[in-house]
Amino acid sequence: MKTAGIWMALGLMLGVAAAQAAPKAALFVQNRAGAPLEAQLDAFNDLLSTRLTAAGFEVIRAQDVLARFAESRSAEENQALRQAVEALQTVKAEGTVDGPSQEAAALRTAQLMGADYLVFAALVSLGENKMNIQAYGLTQQQTVTTLRLALRVLEGARGAQIYGDTVAVNEKIAQNSNLQVEAGDLVNTLLDRGAGELASRVQGSRAKIEAAKPAEVALASVTVKTTAEGAAVEVDGVVIGTAPGVFQVRPGAHEV
């Protein structure tokens, strides 16, 4: 009886764990701050991905989903890979879902990546403010470097934005004739701090984010017939099969 009780308790625990599976978030990062931060984009991607995972999300990155297609060998799967790359790059570059075409691309990307949410994070700006301070007969120069970041969370069913936030992190360095400081790792420090702050805010708003996610919608069946048998069928720029055939798509605006 004790053994049966243990197994029953274990089964209940596993059931609870399955019910509380981590939500899947497709992460895209972009650089709006120009050349000074272009080389740090991948590092920011890694930092934010790690922090969001620690905050309770299963993060899916574009590189990860493309790796799933890497071993494809059939012509149709290779075509799907090419279209997937284009769709993912478009969403990453645009970083927006304004307008029907962008919305369709974002929704198709969420479907392609099996994501519950789309997370767009941006490096907004990097700037310095310098001040000269006279005190006790010494001239001290203070440099305050500020990094600004933005993050938006869209639900994966319809592409509606359900959360947004901005973060500004800064570092102050003081120097004088007796003290000189080399800020060689300053940008990486700010990126790490900013990624942590963004993830912390998302974690604190997780209940609100999950509450805003709409119920699953029933897929619509679309029948496609063509005069040329075997023609590739694209929905929102991604090959989903060949005609003739019946395809399942989410309700809403699509480009076929």
VEXGU-834568 format. One record per residue (C-alpha): residue number from 0; residue in three letters; y, z, x. Coordinates in steps of 0.2 Angstrom, whole numbers, plus 5000, padded with zeros to 4 digits. Each point is the difference from the previous one (the first is absolute). Layout:
REM VEXGU-834568
<node nr="NUM" rest="Ala" v="Y" w="Z" u="X"/>
...
END
This chain:
REM VEXGU-834568
<node nr="0" rest="Met" v="5000" w="5000" u="5000"/>
<node nr="1" rest="Lys" v="5012" w="5004" u="5014"/>
<node nr="2" rest="Thr" v="4997" w="4983" u="5008"/>
<node nr="3" rest="Ala" v="5003" w="4991" u="4984"/>
<node nr="4" rest="Gly" v="5016" w="5010" u="4997"/>
<node nr="5" rest="Ile" v="5006" w="4995" u="5018"/>
<node nr="6" rest="Trp" v="4996" w="4981" u="4996"/>
<node nr="7" rest="Met" v="5009" w="5002" u="4983"/>
<node nr="8" rest="Ala" v="5015" w="5007" u="5009"/>
<node nr="9" rest="Leu" v="5000" w="4987" u="5013"/>
<node nr="10" rest="Gly" v="4999" w="4987" u="4987"/>
<node nr="11" rest="Leu" v="5015" w="5007" u="4991"/>
<node nr="12" rest="Met" v="5010" w="5000" u="5016"/>
<node nr="13" rest="Leu" v="4996" w="4982" u="5004"/>
<node nr="14" rest="Gly" v="5005" w="4996" u="4982"/>
<node nr="15" rest="Val" v="5017" w="5008" u="5003"/>
<node nr="16" rest="Ala" v="5002" w="4992" u="5016"/>
<node nr="17" rest="Ala" v="4996" w="4983" u="4993"/>
<node nr="18" rest="Ala" v="5013" w="5003" u="4986"/>
<node nr="19" rest="Gln" v="5013" w="5005" u="5012"/>
<node nr="20" rest="Ala" v="4998" w="4984" u="5012"/>
<node nr="21" rest="Ala" v="5015" w="4997" u="5010"/>
<node nr="22" rest="Pro" v="5012" w="4986" u="4992"/>
<node nr="23" rest="Lys" v="5000" w="4984" u="5010"/>
<node nr="24" rest="Ala" v="5017" w="4994" u="5007"/>
<node nr="25" rest="Ala" v="5003" w="4983" u="5008"/>
<node nr="26" rest="Leu" v="5013" w="5003" u="5014"/>
<node nr="27" rest="Phe" v="5013" w="4987" u="5005"/>
<node nr="28" rest="Val" v="5014" w="5004" u="5013"/>
<node nr="29" rest="Gln" v="5015" w="4990" u="5004"/>
<node nr="30" rest="Asn" v="5014" w="5000" u="5012"/>
<node nr="31" rest="Arg" v="5018" w="4998" u="4993"/>
<node nr="32" rest="Ala" v="5008" w="5008" u="5015"/>
<node nr="33" rest="Gly" v="5000" w="4985" u="5011"/>
<node nr="34" rest="Ala" v="4994" w="4997" u="5018"/>
<node nr="35" rest="Pro" v="5001" w="5018" u="5006"/>
<node nr="36" rest="Leu" v="4985" w="5005" u="4990"/>
<node nr="37" rest="Glu" v="4990" w="4985" u="4999"/>
<node nr="38" rest="Ala" v="4988" w="5006" u="5013"/>
<node nr="39" rest="Gln" v="4998" w="5016" u="4991"/>
<node nr="40" rest="Leu" v="4994" w="4993" u="4984"/>
<node nr="41" rest="Asp" v="4981" w="5002" u="5003"/>
<node nr="42" rest="Ala" v="5002" w="5017" u="5007"/>
<node nr="43" rest="Phe" v="5009" w="5005" u="4984"/>
<node nr="44" rest="Asn" v="4986" w="4992" u="4990"/>
<node nr="45" rest="Asp" v="4988" w="5011" u="5009"/>
<node nr="46" rest="Leu" v="5010" w="5016" u="4999"/>
<node nr="47" rest="Leu" v="5003" w="4998" u="4981"/>
<node nr="48" rest="Ser" v="4982" w="4995" u="4996"/>
<node nr="49" rest="Thr" v="4994" w="5015" u="5009"/>
<node nr="50" rest="Arg" v="5012" w="5012" u="4991"/>
<node nr="51" rest="Leu" v="4997" w="4992" u="4983"/>
<node nr="52" rest="Thr" v="4981" w="5003" u="5003"/>
<node nr="53" rest="Ala" v="5003" w="5018" u="5004"/>
<node nr="54" rest="Ala" v="5010" w="5001" u="4984"/>
<node nr="55" rest="Gly" v="4985" w="4995" u="4990"/>
<node nr="56" rest="Phe" v="5001" w="4981" u="4998"/>
<node nr="57" rest="Glu" v="4987" w="4987" u="5005"/>
<node nr="58" rest="Val" v="5011" w="4988" u="5010"/>
<node nr="59" rest="Ile" v="4995" w="4982" u="5001"/>
<node nr="60" rest="Arg" v="5010" w="4989" u="5012"/>
<node nr="61" rest="Ala" v="5002" w="4982" u="5000"/>
<node nr="62" rest="Gln" v="4990" w="4999" u="5017"/>
<node nr="63" rest="Asp" v="4986" w="5010" u="4992"/>
<node nr="64" rest="Val" v="4998" w="4989" u="4985"/>
<node nr="65" rest="Leu" v="5001" w="4984" u="5010"/>
<node nr="66" rest="Ala" v="4986" w="5007" u="5011"/>
<node nr="67" rest="Arg" v="4989" w="4999" u="4985"/>
<node nr="68" rest="Phe" v="5001" w="4981" u="4999"/>
<node nr="69" rest="Ala" v="4999" w="4998" u="5019"/>
<node nr="70" rest="Glu" v="4981" w="4997" u="4999"/>
<node nr="71" rest="Ser" v="5001" w="4987" u="4986"/>
<node nr="72" rest="Arg" v="4992" w="4984" u="5005"/>
<node nr="73" rest="Ser" v="5000" w="4990" u="4984"/>
<node nr="74" rest="Ala" v="5014" w="4987" u="4997"/>
<node nr="75" rest="Glu" v="5005" w="5009" u="4984"/>
<node nr="76" rest="Glu" v="5001" w="5017" u="5008"/>
<node nr="77" rest="Asn" v="5010" w="4993" u="5015"/>
<node nr="78" rest="Gln" v="5012" w="4992" u="4988"/>
<node nr="79" rest="Ala" v="5001" w="5017" u="4991"/>
<node nr="80" rest="Leu" v="5004" w="5008" u="5017"/>
<node nr="81" rest="Arg" v="5014" w="4988" u="5003"/>
<node nr="82" rest="Gln" v="5007" w="5003" u="4983"/>
<node nr="83" rest="Ala" v="4999" w="5018" u="5002"/>
<node nr="84" rest="Val" v="5009" w="5000" u="5017"/>
<node nr="85" rest="Glu" v="5014" w="4990" u="4992"/>
<node nr="86" rest="Ala" v="5001" w="5012" u="4985"/>
<node nr="87" rest="Leu" v="5000" w="5015" u="5010"/>
<node nr="88" rest="Gln" v="5013" w="4994" u="5012"/>
<node nr="89" rest="Thr" v="5011" w="4994" u="4986"/>
<node nr="90" rest="Val" v="5000" w="5018" u="4992"/>
<node nr="91" rest="Lys" v="5002" w="5008" u="5017"/>
<node nr="92" rest="Ala" v="5015" w="4989" u="5004"/>
<node nr="93" rest="Glu" v="5009" w="5001" u="4983"/>
<node nr="94" rest="Gly" v="4996" w="5018" u="4997"/>
<node nr="95" rest="Thr" v="5005" w="4998" u="4982"/>
<node nr="96" rest="Val" v="4993" w="4996" u="4983"/>
<node nr="97" rest="Asp" v="5016" w="4993" u="4993"/>
<node nr="98" rest="Gly" v="4997" w="4985" u="4989"/>
<node nr="99" rest="Pro" v="4984" w="4993" u="4993"/>
<node nr="100" rest="Ser" v="4994" w="4992" u="5016"/>
<node nr="101" rest="Gln" v="5002" w="5015" u="5010"/>
<node nr="102" rest="Glu" v="4992" w="5011" u="4987"/>
<node nr="103" rest="Ala" v="4985" w="4989" u="4998"/>
<node nr="104" rest="Ala" v="4998" w="5000" u="5019"/>
<node nr="105" rest="Ala" v="5001" w="5019" u="5001"/>
<node nr="106" rest="Leu" v="4988" w="5002" u="4985"/>
<node nr="107" rest="Arg" v="4987" w="4988" u="5008"/>
<node nr="108" rest="Thr" v="5002" w="5009" u="5016"/>
<node nr="109" rest="Ala" v="4995" w="5016" u="4992"/>
<node nr="110" rest="Gln" v="4985" w="4992" u="4992"/>
<node nr="111" rest="Leu" v="4995" w="4992" u="5016"/>
<node nr="112" rest="Met" v="5001" w="5016" u="5010"/>
<node nr="113" rest="Gly" v="4992" w="5011" u="4985"/>
<node nr="114" rest="Ala" v="5016" w="5011" u="5000"/>
<node nr="115" rest="Asp" v="5006" w="5012" u="4987"/>
<node nr="116" rest="Tyr" v="5018" w="4999" u="5008"/>
<node nr="117" rest="Leu" v="5010" w="4989" u="5011"/>
<node nr="118" rest="Val" v="5011" w="5010" u="5012"/>
<node nr="119" rest="Phe" v="5014" w="4991" u="5009"/>
<node nr="120" rest="Ala" v="5009" w="5009" u="5014"/>
<node nr="121" rest="Ala" v="5015" w="4994" u="5010"/>
<node nr="122" rest="Leu" v="5009" w="5004" u="5016"/>
<node nr="123" rest="Val" v="5017" w="4998" u="4993"/>
<node nr="124" rest="Ser" v="5012" w="5004" u="5014"/>
<node nr="125" rest="Leu" v="5002" w="5008" u="5017"/>
<node nr="126" rest="Gly" v="5017" w="5006" u="5006"/>
<node nr="127" rest="Glu" v="5009" w="5011" u="5012"/>
<node nr="128" rest="Asn" v="5016" w="5011" u="4998"/>
<node nr="129" rest="Lys" v="5008" w="5007" u="5016"/>
<node nr="130" rest="Met" v="5012" w="5014" u="5001"/>
<node nr="131" rest="Asn" v="5010" w="5007" u="5015"/>
<node nr="132" rest="Ile" v="5002" w="5019" u="4999"/>
<node nr="133" rest="Gln" v="5012" w="5010" u="5011"/>
<node nr="134" rest="Ala" v="4995" w="5018" u="5002"/>
<node nr="135" rest="Tyr" v="5002" w="5013" u="5014"/>
<node nr="136" rest="Gly" v="5007" w="4988" u="5012"/>
<node nr="137" rest="Leu" v="4985" w="4988" u="4998"/>
<node nr="138" rest="Thr" v="4999" w="4983" u="4992"/>
<node nr="139" rest="Gln" v="4984" w="4998" u="4990"/>
<node nr="140" rest="Gln" v="4994" w="4984" u="4992"/>
<node nr="141" rest="Gln" v="4988" w="5002" u="4985"/>
<node nr="142" rest="Thr" v="4990" w="4985" u="4994"/>
<node nr="143" rest="Val" v="4992" w="5001" u="4983"/>
<node nr="144" rest="Thr" v="4987" w="4986" u="4997"/>
<node nr="145" rest="Thr" v="4995" w="4998" u="4981"/>
<node nr="146" rest="Leu" v="4985" w="4990" u="4993"/>
<node nr="147" rest="Arg" v="5000" w="4996" u="4982"/>
<node nr="148" rest="Leu" v="4984" w="4995" u="4990"/>
<node nr="149" rest="Ala" v="4996" w="4995" u="4983"/>
<node nr="150" rest="Leu" v="4984" w="5001" u="4989"/>
<node nr="151" rest="Arg" v="4995" w="4993" u="4983"/>
<node nr="152" rest="Val" v="4984" w="5002" u="4991"/>
<node nr="153" rest="Leu" v="4995" w="4987" u="4987"/>
<node nr="154" rest="Glu" v="4985" w="5002" u="4989"/>
<node nr="155" rest="Gly" v="4987" w="4987" u="5002"/>
<node nr="156" rest="Ala" v="4996" w="4995" u="4982"/>
<node nr="157" rest="Arg" v="5017" w="4993" u="4995"/>
<node nr="158" rest="Gly" v="5011" w="5002" u="5016"/>
<node nr="159" rest="Ala" v="5013" w="5012" u="4993"/>
<node nr="160" rest="Gln" v="5009" w="5011" u="5012"/>
<node nr="161" rest="Ile" v="4995" w="5018" u="4996"/>
<node nr="162" rest="Tyr" v="5007" w="5009" u="5015"/>
<node nr="163" rest="Gly" v="5014" w="4997" u="5014"/>
<node nr="164" rest="Asp" v="5008" w="5010" u="5013"/>
<node nr="165" rest="Thr" v="5010" w="4999" u="5016"/>
<node nr="166" rest="Val" v="5000" w="5011" u="5016"/>
<node nr="167" rest="Ala" v="5012" w="5002" u="5014"/>
<node nr="168" rest="Val" v="4994" w="5009" u="5016"/>
<node nr="169" rest="Asn" v="5011" w="5003" u="5015"/>
<node nr="170" rest="Glu" v="5000" w="5007" u="5018"/>
<node nr="171" rest="Lys" v="5015" w="5007" u="5009"/>
<node nr="172" rest="Ile" v="5001" w="4999" u="5019"/>
<node nr="173" rest="Ala" v="5014" w="5009" u="5009"/>
<node nr="174" rest="Gln" v="5005" w="4995" u="5018"/>
<node nr="175" rest="Asn" v="5014" w="5005" u="5012"/>
<node nr="176" rest="Ser" v="5003" w="4999" u="5019"/>
<node nr="177" rest="Asn" v="4987" w="5012" u="5004"/>
<node nr="178" rest="Leu" v="4987" w="4994" u="4987"/>
<node nr="179" rest="Gln" v="4993" w="4983" u="4998"/>
<node nr="180" rest="Val" v="4987" w="4996" u="4988"/>
<node nr="181" rest="Glu" v="4989" w="4984" u="4999"/>
<node nr="182" rest="Ala" v="4994" w="4997" u="4982"/>
<node nr="183" rest="Gly" v="4986" w="4989" u="5004"/>
<node nr="184" rest="Asp" v="4988" w="5005" u="4985"/>
<node nr="185" rest="Leu" v="5014" w="5003" u="4988"/>
<node nr="186" rest="Val" v="4996" w="4985" u="4988"/>
<node nr="187" rest="Asn" v="4981" w="5005" u="4999"/>
<node nr="188" rest="Thr" v="5005" w="5018" u="4997"/>
<node nr="189" rest="Leu" v="5011" w="4995" u="4985"/>
<node nr="190" rest="Leu" v="4986" w="4988" u="4993"/>
<node nr="191" rest="Asp" v="4987" w="5014" u="5001"/>
<node nr="192" rest="Arg" v="5012" w="5012" u="4991"/>
<node nr="193" rest="Gly" v="5005" w="4987" u="4987"/>
<node nr="194" rest="Ala" v="4983" w="4995" u="4996"/>
<node nr="195" rest="Gly" v="4995" w="5019" u="4998"/>
<node nr="196" rest="Glu" v="5015" w="5003" u="4988"/>
<node nr="197" rest="Leu" v="4996" w="4985" u="4990"/>
<node nr="198" rest="Ala" v="4982" w="5004" u="4998"/>
<node nr="199" rest="Ser" v="5005" w="5018" u="4996"/>
<node nr="200" rest="Arg" v="5011" w="4995" u="4986"/>
<node nr="201" rest="Val" v="4987" w="4988" u="4993"/>
<node nr="202" rest="Gln" v="4987" w="5014" u="5000"/>
<node nr="203" rest="Gly" v="5012" w="5011" u="4991"/>
<node nr="204" rest="Ser" v="5003" w="4987" u="4986"/>
<node nr="205" rest="Arg" v="4981" w="4995" u="4999"/>
<node nr="206" rest="Ala" v="4998" w="5008" u="4983"/>
<node nr="207" rest="Lys" v="5015" w="4990" u="4994"/>
<node nr="208" rest="Ile" v="4994" w="4984" u="5008"/>
<node nr="209" rest="Glu" v="4982" w="5002" u="4992"/>
<node nr="210" rest="Ala" v="5007" w="5005" u="4983"/>
<node nr="211" rest="Ala" v="5010" w="4984" u="5000"/>
<node nr="212" rest="Lys" v="4985" w="4989" u="5003"/>
<node nr="213" rest="Pro" v="4996" w="4991" u="4984"/>
<node nr="214" rest="Ala" v="4982" w="4999" u="4993"/>
<node nr="215" rest="Glu" v="4989" w="4986" u="5005"/>
<node nr="216" rest="Val" v="5003" w="4984" u="4991"/>
<node nr="217" rest="Ala" v="4987" w="4989" u="4994"/>
<node nr="218" rest="Leu" v="4998" w="4984" u="5010"/>
<node nr="219" rest="Ala" v="5003" w="4983" u="4991"/>
<node nr="220" rest="Ser" v="4988" w="4985" u="5002"/>
<node nr="221" rest="Val" v="5007" w="4984" u="5005"/>
<node nr="222" rest="Thr" v="4990" w="4984" u="4999"/>
<node nr="223" rest="Val" v="5005" w="4986" u="5012"/>
<node nr="224" rest="Lys" v="4994" w="4982" u="4998"/>
<node nr="225" rest="Thr" v="5004" w="4986" u="5012"/>
<node nr="226" rest="Thr" v="4996" w="4981" u="5001"/>
<node nr="227" rest="Ala" v="4994" w="5003" u="5018"/>
<node nr="228" rest="Glu" v="4986" w="5012" u="5001"/>
<node nr="229" rest="Gly" v="5000" w="5013" u="5014"/>
<node nr="230" rest="Ala" v="5020" w="5000" u="5001"/>
<node nr="231" rest="Ala" v="5006" w="5017" u="5007"/>
<node nr="232" rest="Val" v="5009" w="5011" u="4987"/>
<node nr="233" rest="Glu" v="5014" w="5010" u="5007"/>
<node nr="234" rest="Val" v="5008" w="5015" u="4990"/>
<node nr="235" rest="Asp" v="5017" w="5006" u="5008"/>
<node nr="236" rest="Gly" v="4996" w="4991" u="5016"/>
<node nr="237" rest="Val" v="4983" w="5007" u="5003"/>
<node nr="238" rest="Val" v="4983" w="4990" u="4997"/>
<node nr="239" rest="Ile" v="4989" w="5008" u="4987"/>
<node nr="240" rest="Gly" v="4987" w="4987" u="4998"/>
<node nr="241" rest="Thr" v="4996" w="4982" u="4995"/>
<node nr="242" rest="Ala" v="5002" w="4991" u="4984"/>
<node nr="243" rest="Pro" v="4992" w="4999" u="4987"/>
<node nr="244" rest="Gly" v="4999" w="5018" u="4998"/>
<node nr="245" rest="Val" v="5005" w="5016" u="4990"/>
<node nr="246" rest="Phe" v="5011" w="5012" u="5010"/>
<node nr="247" rest="Gln" v="5006" w="5018" u="4997"/>
<node nr="248" rest="Val" v="5018" w="5004" u="5003"/>
<node nr="249" rest="Arg" v="5012" w="5014" u="4995"/>
<node nr="250" rest="Pro" v="5012" w="4997" u="4985"/>
<node nr="251" rest="Gly" v="5017" w="4995" u="5005"/>
<node nr="252" rest="Ala" v="5009" w="4985" u="5009"/>
<node nr="253" rest="His" v="4990" w="4990" u="5012"/>
<node nr="254" rest="Glu" v="5001" w="4984" u="5010"/>
<node nr="255" rest="Val" v="4984" w="4989" u="4998"/>
END
